[in-house]
Amino acid sequence: MNYSAFTEEDVQNGFVHKVYNEDQFNGNWKQLKGALKENWGEFTDDDLLAIEGRTDRFEGKLQERYGERKEEVRAWVDEWLENHPYDAHDQKN
């Protein structure tokens, strides 16, 4: 699917939603949670601790904090993850 064919309005209206990858979401969690807090201030420190890099928990907090704006936040997360690729082989254990 070519997402460049969709406008930001399409994303905001729920016509398209890219699904973020669980591994990428979790692998980038430390950086992503800082960016979320900076750009989407409704997330509390407790919310971010509870999410712990899990997309299912993120979806719950997303609905709780942003309701009707959740698609806008999802689109932002998708874009952020695209710009911050995660490679498990590059990570130190």
N, C-alpha and C positions, 0 to 999 in steps of 0.2 A: 504494500500500500504506500503510495506517495503522499506523505503528509503535507508537502509543500503546496498541494492543490487545495488545501483547506485554509481558510482565513482564521485569525484569532477569534473572530466572532463565532465561527463554526465550532471551535473548541469550547468557547464559553457557553454556547447554547447546547452543548452536549452532543453535537453531531459526530464528534470524533473524540476518542480517548486512546492514546497510546498506553499500553500496559507496561509499566516499569518492571524490569527484571528483578526478582527477589534477591538474587546473589549480588547484583550491582547495587541495589538499594542498601542491603546490609553491609556490603563491603565499603561503601562510601559514607556510612552513617555518621561517623565522627565529623566529617566535613559538612555533610548535608544538614545535620541538625543545627550547626552554627548558622548556615545560610538560611535555613527555615526561620530560625528565631529572629534573625536580622531583617528578613524580608516579609515575614508573616507573623507579626508580633502577638497574635492571639494564642499561639502555642506557648504554654508555660514551661518552666524547667521541669516540673513534675510530669507534664505531658511527654516531654522529650525523653525523660528517664523511663517512663512506662512503655514507650514505643520500642526502645532498644533495637532499632534497625529492622523491625518486623513490619512488613507491609500490611498485614491484617490489623495490627494495633494502630498503625498510622491511619488506615481507613476509618477506624472507629473515632479516633481523635479528630480527624479531618471533618467528619460529619458533625461531631459535637461542637467544634469551634467555628466552622465556616459554613455549615448548612448549604444554602443555595450557591455559595461561592466556591464550593469544593472542586468543581471542574476547573476553575481558574487556577487553583492551587495545584491540582494534579498536572495541568499543562505546564506550569512552572517547574514542577519536580521533574517531569519528563525532559524538558529542555535542559535543566541543570544536569541531569544524569547523562544526557547526550554529550554535553560539554565537559564532563568529568568521567571519562571511561574508566571502568574498574577492571583490572587484570589481576586475578588471584595469584598468578605466578610472580607478580612484582611485589607481593606483600611478604614481609618477614614474619615468621611464626614466633 
